[in-house]
Structures are given as structure tokens and as C-alpha cells.
């Protein structure tokens, strides 16, 4: 599945890290405190966690790899649009958390990240990036 790609990017919220409120409301303040900051309330945590405004073109400029050599893994319509706007292929991670209407955008649907990594040849090294 990943043979043609030199780069794989992941959506963070819901794809690499579960978005359950009890998880993010516990973890984010601990991390911010460790970094010397303070989180005022749960609204601040949710704003940090879900804030949009990612710029596909800025991310693409930072890559030294061409869009056709990149695949983006996500779990929502927003992630599929992000990949399409960045000009990269998209793999949908189905977690049944969101309605997903854009299956035509996805080159594959997986049900766990292990499915993705099991498709790599043994010993293969890839560059990973979290968008």
C-alpha cells in the first residue's frame, strides 16, 4: 500500500491521539504545565485541540518530497479535504467517530494504524510527520 510513497503525514486529533474529552482534558494541562504554562479552563483545552486553520501550502513548502510521493492519513472529511487541497493522496482511518462522505478521495480505508504499518516491507524506514 505504501510502496510508492517517500513521506507519510498523520492528522493528530482522532487519528494518532484519541479525542475523548476526559483524555484531552487530563493530558493537555499536564503537558502545558510541564512546559511552564497554565491552561485556564476546558474551553482553552478544546480550542487548542481542535483549532483549525492549518495551511496546506505552508506544510507542502516544508516538504522536500513531491506531493505525488506523499500520503496523508486521517479520520474525517476535514482530513480528506486537507489532503486533496495539499495535492497528496489520502488514506482514511475508519474509527466510526464521524460520518465520512468522501470515500472517493481515499486511496484506501484502514481500521487500525497497524494495518498501515503491516503493509511496509520488513526493515523499511519512512519519515513521519504530524500535521
Secondary structure, 3 states (H helix, E strand, C coil): CCCCCCEEEECCECCCECCCHHHHHHHHHHHHHHCCCCCCCHHHHHHHHHCCCCCHHHHHHHCCCCHHHEEEEECCHHHHHHHHHHCCEEEEECCCCCCCCCHHHEEEEECCHHHHHHCCCCCCCCEEEEC
